[in-house]
Amino acid sequence: MPIYKFRFLFLVIFIFNSCSVEEQSLIKWVPYDETAELKENSKNSLNRLRFKRIQSKHQDKNSFFSPFKKELLGFTKKEYERLKPLILEKSILEIQDIVQKGLVSYEKICLFYLFRIYYFETNRDRYLNAIISLNPDVLDDAKQRDKKRKKQINHPLYGIPILIKDNIDALPMSTTAGSAAFKNNIPNNDSFLVKRLKEKGALILGKVNLSEWAYYFCQNCPLGYSALGGQTLNPYGRKIFETGGSSSGSGVAVAANYSVAAIGSETSGSILSPSGKNSVVGLKPTIGSISRNGMIPISSSLDTAGPMAKSVMDTAILMNALIGFDSTDEYSYNSNPIFYQGLDTVTLDGKSFGIFEKYEKDSLMKISLDLMRKAGAKIISFKAPEIELQNFINLLDIDMKSDLPKYIKNSTNKKLSFDSIKDIVNFNKMDSLLHAPYGQENFTRLVGVNISQNQFRKTKREMMKLAKSYFMVIKNQNLDAVISIDSKDAKFAALAHFPALGIPMGYKRNGQPQNITFIAPSKKEQILLNIGAAYEKINPVRKIPDLFK
């Protein structure tokens, strides 16, 4: 190459790396005609990937970043690249270590993630629609954490940016469940779990997208779609792989390193499913270990929030912060402490597991089972009991018909003009193509439900008893846990109130992620975390998506 061309190229690179956000790229996200993309996806063999809409028609992405315009303008690509090896894919403890060494501040960590979200979410070829709102106060909060760090740090979450699923109240942001009807729902208070996070010094970076109304709104619609947030896309295969649901944004955001970790929620599979589809660790805890106060419900019988992170250690640190008794939650109990200390020393030697025989032929599972046996684990195979939970949908319908109005009454501000599910259905009908392009079959059905929770209580107890019998092998064979894949047995774990932990197991030939899932009896989260940490050491397969390195 001639010397003058080399000098010119060097100058271009130098200028790019020194430029601020506004100088190096357009500051604005510009909506585009997605007709061609939708036509291409209409050929997908999976019906739920035949999108009717990808971009949100309710939100302007540029509004996410306007509170941080000044800071982002002063944050260069060069600074981002400097921070990248210090923050990207790093664990909570590793990030705290670099803060202690004075290599980075909590404010800079937040700016790194805000820049990263901006960089990808305004890129037409890479955006994921994972974010539904950002906390306008987060940089001010980070500055305060920096000022008080030496005096107040008492938990690994201090100063760590966390994203929250947008069915959980976290001021000053709206809590929308992805619905246009709840777009301006500024809650009265933080949810119990967000208060717990803030008490530990965690930074609430923003809210993440989800399957609208936690995927209890439309039938056979795409996972990860909401009217407000648009279609969440999988970072391992945009428009190719499903995101899982309903905590779609939580899984996607963690996988793409939009934050250190995230909080999801599950009724039946909504943490385990997106964790598996996005190669992250997800814990669905025992119902009542984490308060549901301030969380938009499907079912007070089965709902729970839970941590989603890139490692078992980070999941344990989050769980340690989230648990706590809440007298306003009928299922809440005083949990045993969750320990993250010592997870680096646990092994699988002497552990015993049962595996449903239908999963043994899975190629990734075969590798996992071989590794576990070599690590000293005993594994027995058994046939899953043939049990049908015929009244499962009835349970969810009856609970939501009662529980959602209670949330509206107790948690939403008086400006919200909805009192019932019927009100929301009628609002959506005013412009169904805009508010509910895939229909609202579940909500329409809920309007007609007239059975009370008390009338259904006996049937619910019988269902829970049946679900526990599905895992009877644990007690009969004195096992530590049962092994499953992704969210395939989530319904039984939900009704049994059994905790479940999903951990990256590998990638299929087409690149799609898949998790191994461990299920244990109620209140055995610590056992699951110990097992998970030991498994993660012998099979450390998680990798960052290629587009987001």
GUVO-255491 format. One line per 3 residues: their letters; for each residue x, y, z of C-alpha. Coordinates in nm, 4 decimals, decimal comma, padded with zeros to 6 digits. Layout:
A = X Y Z; ...
END
This chain:
MPI = 00,0000 00,0000 00,0000; 00,1400 00,3468 -00,0909; 00,2530 00,5405 00,2167
YKF = 00,0045 00,8277 00,1633; -00,2884 00,5797 00,1574; -00,1626 00,4161 00,4752
RFL = -00,1411 00,7544 00,6477; -00,4933 00,8429 00,5319; -00,6313 00,5121 00,6651
FLV = -00,4546 00,5669 00,9951; -00,6061 00,9161 01,0190; -00,9591 00,7839 00,9548
IFI = -00,9213 00,5184 01,2246; -00,7786 00,7733 01,4679; -01,0639 01,0183 01,4083
FNS = -01,3296 00,7434 01,4439; -01,1878 00,6208 01,7734; -01,1656 00,9745 01,9094
CSV = -01,5156 01,0797 01,8053; -01,8159 01,1084 02,0327; -02,1445 00,9314 01,9622
EEQ = -02,2894 01,2185 01,7595; -01,9776 01,2651 01,5482; -01,9171 00,8989 01,4645
SLI = -02,2758 00,8011 01,3773; -02,6259 00,9382 01,3493; -02,7725 01,0020 01,6909
KWV = -03,1244 00,9068 01,5855; -03,2938 00,5764 01,5252; -03,4964 00,6019 01,2057
PYD = -03,7917 00,3611 01,1641; -03,7792 00,1799 00,8305; -04,0013 -00,0183 00,5985
ETA = -03,9835 -00,3775 00,7237; -04,2071 -00,5284 00,4538; -03,9251 -00,7281 00,2957
ELK = -03,8152 -00,8702 00,6317; -04,1680 -00,9752 00,7199; -04,2114 -01,1389 00,3793
ENS = -03,8881 -01,3343 00,4271; -03,9933 -01,4486 00,7732; -04,3333 -01,5601 00,6446
KNS = -04,1508 -01,8604 00,4964; -04,0222 -01,9767 00,8365; -04,1162 -02,3350 00,9181
LNR = -04,2099 -02,2301 01,2713; -04,5389 -02,0425 01,2790; -04,4401 -01,8283 01,5768
LRF = -04,1471 -01,6855 01,3781; -04,3768 -01,5564 01,1053; -04,3836 -01,2042 01,2400
KRI = -04,6502 -00,9483 01,1585; -04,4431 -00,6699 01,3100; -04,0870 -00,6220 01,4337
QSK = -04,0529 -00,2538 01,5204; -04,2651 -00,0879 01,7856; -04,5276 00,1532 01,6582
HQD = -04,5807 00,2965 02,0061; -04,2321 00,4096 02,1086; -03,9516 00,6265 01,9739
KNS = -03,6228 00,4572 02,0621; -03,4483 00,7925 02,0598; -03,6405 00,8893 02,3741
FFS = -03,4532 00,6158 02,5657; -03,1255 00,8031 02,5275; -03,2319 01,1680 02,5560
PFK = -03,1681 01,1818 02,9361; -02,8062 01,0777 02,8703; -02,7366 01,2861 02,5594
KEL = -02,4689 01,5035 02,7197; -02,2854 01,2071 02,8740; -02,3062 00,9958 02,5580
LGF = -02,1746 01,2844 02,3474; -01,8683 01,2930 02,5699; -01,8179 00,9166 02,5690
TKK = -01,5882 00,8158 02,2833; -01,5631 00,4881 02,0968; -01,2024 00,4805 02,2098
EYE = -01,3142 00,4891 02,5736; -01,5681 00,2139 02,5025; -01,2945 -00,0063 02,3543
RLK = -01,0699 00,0645 02,6543; -01,3411 -00,0470 02,8952; -01,4522 -00,3463 02,6908
PLI = -01,1972 -00,6005 02,8203; -01,2604 -00,4811 03,1760; -01,6413 -00,5191 03,1664
LEK = -01,7643 -00,7326 02,8757; -01,8590 -01,0870 02,9872; -01,7128 -01,0212 03,3323
SIL = -01,8770 -01,1519 03,6478; -02,0046 -00,9364 03,9318; -01,7042 -01,0192 04,1492
EIQ = -01,4611 -00,9484 03,8645; -01,6219 -00,6092 03,8027; -01,6053 -00,5245 04,1730
DIV = -01,2369 -00,6160 04,1683; -01,1565 -00,3694 03,8889; -01,3524 -00,0992 04,0727
QKG = -01,1536 -00,1648 04,3890; -00,8318 -00,1360 04,1892; -00,9395 00,2053 04,0624
LVS = -00,9500 00,0995 03,6964; -01,3125 00,2026 03,6479; -01,5971 00,3741 03,8345
YEK = -01,9596 00,2686 03,8669; -02,0532 00,5706 03,6577; -01,8225 00,4555 03,3768
ICL = -01,9659 00,1039 03,3981; -02,3160 00,2456 03,3505; -02,1987 00,4608 03,0613
FYL = -02,0402 00,1560 02,9024; -02,3728 -00,0288 02,9068; -02,5735 00,2757 02,7965
FRI = -02,3356 00,3258 02,5048; -02,3523 -00,0429 02,4171; -02,7331 -00,0411 02,4223
YYF = -02,7338 00,2750 02,2109; -02,4765 00,1341 01,9694; -02,6677 -00,1859 01,8948
ETN = -03,0283 -00,0787 01,9423; -02,9958 00,2050 01,6880; -02,8318 -00,0266 01,4349
RDR = -03,0852 -00,1569 01,1827; -02,8917 -00,4806 01,1272; -02,8224 -00,5618 01,4920
YLN = -03,0997 -00,4249 01,7136; -03,2773 -00,6742 01,9375; -03,5683 -00,4714 02,0819
AII = -03,4566 -00,5937 02,4239; -03,5018 -00,2583 02,5989; -03,8412 -00,1027 02,6706
SLN = -03,7197 00,1911 02,8854; -03,4063 00,3216 03,0571; -03,3841 00,4723 03,4040
PDV = -03,3210 00,8475 03,3552; -03,1676 00,8702 03,7041; -02,9190 00,5852 03,6727
LDD = -02,6081 00,7963 03,6073; -02,6849 01,0223 03,9040; -02,7388 00,7111 04,1148
AKQ = -02,4052 00,5724 03,9932; -02,2248 00,8931 04,0892; -02,3681 00,8623 04,4400
RDK = -02,2493 00,5007 04,4603; -01,8995 00,6166 04,3644; -01,8984 00,8870 04,6329
KRK = -02,0111 00,6507 04,9080; -01,8339 00,3357 04,7922; -01,5632 00,3172 05,0594
KQI = -01,8137 00,3692 05,3421; -02,1251 00,1846 05,2252; -02,0314 -00,1157 05,0089
NHP = -02,1652 -00,4226 05,1907; -02,2824 -00,6476 04,9082; -02,1387 -00,7544 04,5701
LYG = -02,4367 -00,5909 04,3944; -02,3329 -00,2441 04,5132; -02,2999 -00,0231 04,2040
IPI = -02,3844 -00,3065 03,9632; -02,6303 -00,2219 03,6778; -02,9303 -00,4565 03,6652
LIK = -03,2172 -00,4666 03,4138; -03,5734 -00,5418 03,5272; -03,8528 -00,7175 03,3380
DNI = -04,1258 -00,4663 03,2615; -04,3950 -00,6343 03,4671; -04,2113 -00,5375 03,7885
DAL = -04,2521 -00,1950 03,9470; -03,9326 00,0118 03,9471; -03,9551 00,3887 03,9814
PMS = -03,9282 00,6297 03,8080; -04,0172 00,4130 03,5059; -04,3594 00,2935 03,3944
TTA = -04,4623 -00,0682 03,4467; -04,6330 -00,1705 03,1255; -04,6282 -00,5500 03,0795
GSA = -04,5573 -00,4465 02,7188; -04,9150 -00,3268 02,6754; -05,0167 -00,0008 02,5095
AFK = -05,2940 00,0249 02,7683; -05,0354 00,0488 03,0484; -04,7913 00,2770 02,8657
NNI = -04,8263 00,5526 03,1271; -04,8578 00,3328 03,4345; -04,6171 00,4984 03,6768
PNN = -04,6542 00,2800 03,9886; -04,7049 00,4135 04,3400; -04,3882 00,2514 04,4749
DSF = -04,0994 00,0250 04,3905; -04,1776 -00,3447 04,4040; -04,0559 -00,5302 04,7124
LVK = -03,7766 -00,6972 04,5140; -03,6546 -00,3685 04,3611; -03,6395 -00,2218 04,7110
RLK = -03,4242 -00,5200 04,8087; -03,1904 -00,4561 04,5175; -03,1623 -00,0861 04,5966
EKG = -03,0955 -00,1652 04,9641; -02,7931 -00,3640 04,8488; -02,6782 -00,0705 04,6352
ALI = -02,7642 -00,2185 04,2947; -02,8303 00,0251 04,0084; -03,1559 -00,0182 03,8162
LGK = -03,0392 00,0452 03,4601; -03,3788 00,0102 03,2940; -03,6656 -00,2148 03,1928
VNL = -03,6580 -00,4951 02,9377; -03,9133 -00,6091 02,6827; -04,1243 -00,9202 02,7357
SEW = -04,3966 -01,1273 02,5787; -04,6951 -00,8995 02,6346; -04,8790 -00,9643 02,9622
AYY = -04,6182 -01,2335 03,0315; -04,7416 -01,4332 02,7292; -05,0928 -01,4669 02,8620
FCQ = -05,2520 -01,2378 02,6079; -05,2601 -01,3910 02,2592; -05,2625 -01,7512 02,1307
NCP = -04,9680 -01,8957 01,9343; -04,8219 -01,5475 01,8830; -04,4452 -01,4924 01,8646
LGY = -04,2529 -01,5228 02,1891; -04,1050 -01,1885 02,2882; -04,3581 -00,9641 02,1148
SAL = -04,5241 -00,6711 02,2871; -04,7107 -00,3749 02,1432; -04,4850 -00,1308 02,3272
GGQ = -04,1494 -00,2982 02,2815; -04,1933 -00,4634 01,9436; -04,0516 -00,8053 01,8582
TLN = -03,7581 -00,9125 02,0735; -03,4935 -01,0872 01,8614; -03,2481 -01,3611 01,9531
PYG = -02,8826 -01,2431 01,9487; -02,7649 -01,5909 01,8425; -02,9891 -01,5816 01,5359
RKI = -03,1895 -01,2656 01,4688; -03,5283 -01,3646 01,3213; -03,3982 -01,7232 01,2960
FET = -03,4250 -01,8529 01,6539; -03,7010 -01,7840 01,9051; -03,6182 -01,5721 02,2077
GGS = -03,8187 -01,7818 02,4497; -04,0747 -01,6202 02,6734; -04,2035 -01,4463 02,8555
SSG = -03,8843 -01,3029 03,0087; -03,7550 -01,2589 02,6550; -03,5884 -00,9220 02,7044
SGV = -03,4191 -01,0416 03,0234; -03,2566 -01,3372 02,8461; -03,1664 -01,1416 02,5333
AVA = -03,0209 -00,8465 02,7274; -02,7968 -01,0668 02,9424; -02,6793 -01,2692 02,6415
ANY = -02,5907 -00,9517 02,4486; -02,4207 -00,7923 02,7519; -02,6613 -00,4999 02,7839
SVA = -02,6162 -00,5263 03,1620; -02,4405 -00,7456 03,4141; -02,7605 -00,9386 03,4900
AIG = -03,1398 -00,9116 03,4788; -03,4530 -01,0042 03,6693; -03,7174 -01,2130 03,4974
SET = -04,0432 -01,3676 03,6142; -04,2029 -01,7053 03,5661; -04,5444 -01,8607 03,5980
SGS = -04,4618 -02,1691 03,3918; -04,1384 -02,1622 03,1915; -04,0961 -01,7873 03,1544
ILS = -03,7460 -01,7788 03,3064; -03,6342 -02,1267 03,1999; -03,7448 -02,0851 02,8367
PSG = -03,5578 -01,7600 02,7491; -03,2586 -01,8714 02,9539; -03,2297 -02,1803 02,7348
KNS = -03,2916 -01,9954 02,4090; -03,0291 -01,7287 02,4927; -02,7591 -01,9339 02,6653
VVG = -02,7853 -01,7740 03,0077; -02,8329 -01,9073 03,3582; -03,1851 -01,8714 03,4956
LKP = -03,3268 -01,9651 03,8350; -03,6995 -02,0181 03,8875; -03,7225 -02,0135 04,2687
TIG = -03,9709 -02,1678 04,5076; -04,2923 -01,9625 04,5149; -04,2703 -01,7227 04,8090
SIS = -03,8923 -01,7003 04,8410; -03,9074 -01,3684 04,6512; -04,2000 -01,1352 04,7132
RNG = -04,4395 -01,0739 04,4240; -04,5538 -00,7415 04,5729; -04,5449 -00,4840 04,2932
MIP = -04,5371 -00,7374 04,0091; -04,8124 -00,7528 03,7453; -04,9616 -01,0995 03,7966
ISS = -05,0864 -01,3916 03,5996; -05,1276 -01,6246 03,8943; -05,0750 -01,5598 04,2655
SLD = -05,0553 -01,9410 04,2964; -04,7570 -01,9821 04,0623; -04,5886 -01,6473 03,9849
TAG = -04,2353 -01,5735 04,0961; -03,9545 -01,3419 03,9975; -03,6045 -01,4799 03,9552
PMA = -03,2460 -01,3964 03,8571; -03,0976 -01,4381 03,5090; -02,7224 -01,3994 03,4581
KSV = -02,4175 -01,5213 03,2674; -02,2978 -01,7514 03,5456; -02,4263 -01,9501 03,8411
MDT = -02,2183 -01,7362 04,0778; -02,3869 -01,4167 03,9584; -02,7258 -01,5878 03,9816
AIL = -02,6525 -01,6831 04,3431; -02,5431 -01,3273 04,4284; -02,8686 -01,1911 04,2885
MNA = -03,0758 -01,4535 04,4676; -02,8960 -01,3697 04,7916; -03,0181 -01,0104 04,7564
LIG = -03,3734 -01,0827 04,6370; -03,5034 -01,3180 04,9059; -03,6900 -01,1766 05,2029
FDS = -04,0155 -01,2180 05,3942; -04,3041 -00,9927 05,2915; -04,6191 -01,0011 05,5043
TDE = -04,8259 -00,8696 05,2101; -04,7512 -01,1803 04,9996; -04,9610 -01,4815 05,1047
YSY = -04,6922 -01,7315 04,9953; -04,3935 -01,5436 05,1380; -04,1748 -01,7227 05,3920
NSN = -03,8467 -01,6667 05,5724; -03,5987 -01,8269 05,3359; -03,2755 -01,9814 05,4462
PIF = -02,9807 -01,7620 05,3414; -02,8484 -01,8158 04,9913; -02,4692 -01,8422 04,9879
YQG = -02,2520 -01,7517 04,6913; -01,9344 -01,7925 04,8949; -01,7794 -02,1325 04,8370
LDT = -01,9446 -02,2025 04,5024; -01,6008 -02,2104 04,3411; -01,5099 -02,5211 04,5462
VTL = -01,8194 -02,7410 04,4979; -01,8090 -03,0640 04,2959; -02,0522 -03,3216 04,1588
DGK = -01,8746 -03,6083 04,3319; -02,1306 -03,8130 04,5249; -02,4320 -03,6290 04,3826
SFG = -02,7193 -03,8366 04,2483; -02,9631 -03,7413 03,9749; -03,2560 -03,8814 03,7859
IFE = -03,3088 -03,8065 03,4188; -03,6264 -03,8462 03,2202; -03,5347 -04,1136 02,9658
KYE = -03,6906 -03,9131 02,6816; -03,4002 -03,6658 02,7079; -03,1141 -03,9180 02,7085
KDS = -03,0872 -03,9347 02,3300; -03,0321 -03,5591 02,2941; -02,6771 -03,5125 02,1616
LMK = -02,5876 -03,2278 02,3990; -02,7375 -03,4160 02,6916; -02,5254 -03,7230 02,6131
ISL = -02,2121 -03,5108 02,6426; -02,3344 -03,3581 02,9693; -02,4226 -03,6907 03,1266
DLM = -02,0829 -03,8344 03,0355; -01,9048 -03,5357 03,1899; -02,1162 -03,5582 03,5046
RKA = -02,0477 -03,9273 03,5504; -01,6756 -03,8676 03,5059; -01,7014 -03,6006 03,7772
GAK = -01,8397 -03,8596 04,0203; -02,2149 -03,8140 03,9834; -02,4592 -04,1037 03,9898
IIS = -02,7333 -04,0777 03,7280; -03,0363 -04,3035 03,6922; -03,2827 -04,3023 03,4056
FKA = -03,6580 -04,3229 03,4547; -03,9732 -04,2857 03,2541; -04,1741 -03,9731 03,3168
PEI = -04,5123 -04,0502 03,4781; -04,8074 -04,0094 03,2438; -04,9894 -03,7253 03,4170
ELQ = -05,2230 -03,4743 03,2561; -05,2875 -03,1393 03,4220; -05,6257 -03,0825 03,2646
NFI = -05,7231 -02,7769 03,4685; -05,3972 -02,5861 03,4320; -05,5385 -02,3142 03,2042
NLL = -05,8453 -02,2856 03,4283; -05,6154 -02,2179 03,7228; -05,4362 -01,9385 03,5367
DID = -05,7634 -01,7894 03,4122; -05,9254 -01,7853 03,7551; -05,6174 -01,6388 03,9219
MKS = -05,5568 -01,3670 03,6636; -05,9222 -01,2617 03,6556; -05,8913 -01,1948 04,0290
DLP = -05,5254 -01,0957 04,0696; -05,4839 -00,8368 03,7931; -05,7583 -00,6045 03,9249
KYI = -05,5948 -00,6284 04,2713; -05,2638 -00,5128 04,1231; -05,4403 -00,2250 03,9464
KNS = -05,6083 -00,1203 04,2704; -05,3022 -00,1484 04,4960; -05,0036 -00,0590 04,2781
TNK = -05,1030 00,1668 03,9900; -05,1528 00,5414 04,0051; -05,5015 00,6905 03,9979
KLS = -05,4465 00,8336 03,6506; -05,4637 00,4846 03,4974; -05,8129 00,4585 03,3494
FDS = -05,8515 00,0806 03,3727; -06,0120 -00,1217 03,6503; -06,0590 -00,4607 03,4872
IKD = -05,9498 -00,6942 03,2113; -06,2636 -00,5977 03,0205; -06,1443 -00,2340 03,0174
IVN = -05,8134 -00,3419 02,8622; -05,9863 -00,5575 02,6015; -06,2088 -00,2665 02,5016
FNK = -05,9092 -00,0327 02,4782; -05,7308 -00,2745 02,2440; -06,0433 -00,3087 02,0285
MDS = -06,0299 00,0646 01,9497; -05,7325 -00,0105 01,7222; -05,6679 -00,3836 01,7197
LLH = -05,4062 -00,3683 01,4419; -05,2015 -00,1252 01,6487; -05,2578 -00,2630 01,9978
APY = -05,3086 -00,6352 01,9347; -05,1963 -00,7468 01,5871; -05,2001 -01,1145 01,6958
GQE = -05,5352 -01,0817 01,8712; -05,6129 -01,0977 02,2430; -05,7774 -01,4370 02,2710
NFT = -05,6665 -01,5061 02,6289; -05,7897 -01,1718 02,7601; -06,1177 -01,2051 02,5728
RLV = -06,1690 -01,5475 02,7323; -06,0837 -01,4087 03,0777; -06,3689 -01,1603 03,0595
GVN = -06,6148 -01,4507 03,0725; -06,4535 -01,6333 03,3674; -06,6951 -01,6441 03,6634
ISQ = -06,5403 -01,9010 03,8989; -06,3760 -01,7621 04,2143; -06,0382 -01,8622 04,3558
NQF = -06,2124 -02,0070 04,6629; -06,4364 -02,2258 04,4468; -06,1317 -02,3615 04,2651
RKT = -05,9135 -02,4151 04,5751; -05,9785 -02,7903 04,6100; -05,9037 -02,8551 04,2409
KRE = -05,5844 -02,6519 04,2710; -05,4647 -02,8580 04,5686; -05,5283 -03,1788 04,3752
MMK = -05,3322 -03,0472 04,0773; -05,0381 -02,9489 04,2976; -05,0387 -03,2948 04,4536
LAK = -05,0356 -03,4522 04,1069; -04,7477 -03,2293 03,9984; -04,5393 -03,3320 04,2988
SYF = -04,5969 -03,6989 04,2141; -04,4344 -03,6309 03,8765; -04,1065 -03,5881 04,0656
MVI = -04,1637 -03,8670 04,3191; -03,8455 -04,0386 04,1996; -03,6433 -03,7754 04,3900
KNQ = -03,7783 -03,8976 04,7232; -03,8017 -04,2657 04,6304; -03,4437 -04,2851 04,5049
NLD = -03,2967 -04,0271 04,7460; -03,1832 -03,8018 04,4598; -03,0485 -03,4494 04,4740
AVI = -03,2372 -03,3353 04,1645; -03,4048 -03,4352 03,8393; -03,2505 -03,3429 03,5029
SID = -03,4537 -03,1890 03,2218; -03,3984 -02,9645 02,9168; -03,4869 -02,5941 02,8977
SKD = -03,8496 -02,5449 03,0112; -03,9845 -02,8833 02,9041; -04,1032 -02,9769 03,2551
AKF = -04,1722 -02,6238 03,3774; -04,5473 -02,6778 03,4195; -04,4947 -02,9593 03,6699
AAL = -04,2233 -02,7674 03,8558; -04,4546 -02,4653 03,8720; -04,7489 -02,6531 04,0236
AHF = -04,5252 -02,8509 04,2603; -04,3605 -02,5248 04,3757; -04,0246 -02,6867 04,2965
PAL = -03,7319 -02,4591 04,2069; -03,5494 -02,5122 03,8768; -03,2123 -02,3941 03,7486
GIP = -03,1218 -02,3748 03,3794; -02,7533 -02,3633 03,2732; -02,6002 -02,3439 02,9237
MGY = -02,5399 -02,6981 02,7968; -02,4113 -02,6119 02,4492; -02,5282 -02,5268 02,0988
KRN = -02,7043 -02,7342 01,8392; -02,5504 -02,7819 01,4947; -02,7382 -02,4773 01,3662
GQP = -02,5992 -02,2644 01,6506; -02,9136 -02,2554 01,8635; -02,8427 -02,2577 02,2394
QNI = -02,9816 -02,5172 02,4767; -02,9804 -02,5474 02,8565; -02,9646 -02,8354 03,0971
TFI = -03,2231 -02,7871 03,3731; -03,2000 -02,9187 03,7282; -03,5224 -02,9444 03,9326
APS = -03,5216 -02,9984 04,3114; -03,7823 -03,0068 04,5909; -03,9209 -02,6858 04,7402
KKE = -03,6800 -02,4516 04,9176; -03,3720 -02,6339 04,7839; -03,2307 -02,3409 04,5842
QIL = -02,8917 -02,3682 04,7537; -02,8589 -02,7317 04,6455; -02,9433 -02,6320 04,2875
LNI = -02,6877 -02,3503 04,2904; -02,4192 -02,5842 04,4249; -02,5002 -02,8407 04,1560
GAA = -02,5104 -02,5703 03,8896; -02,1755 -02,4220 03,9874; -02,0146 -02,7668 03,9806
YEK = -02,1706 -02,8468 03,6417; -02,0595 -02,5137 03,4984; -01,6983 -02,5931 03,5891
INP = -01,6933 -02,9240 03,4003; -01,8842 -02,7893 03,0983; -01,8062 -02,4149 03,0530
VRK = -01,9687 -02,3792 02,7107; -02,1378 -02,0384 02,7201; -02,0093 -01,7980 02,4545
IPD = -02,1051 -01,4457 02,3578; -02,3104 -01,4124 02,0354; -02,0864 -01,3347 01,7380
LFK = -02,2713 -01,0139 01,6465; -02,2225 -00,8755 01,9972; -01,8542 -00,9368 02,0687
END
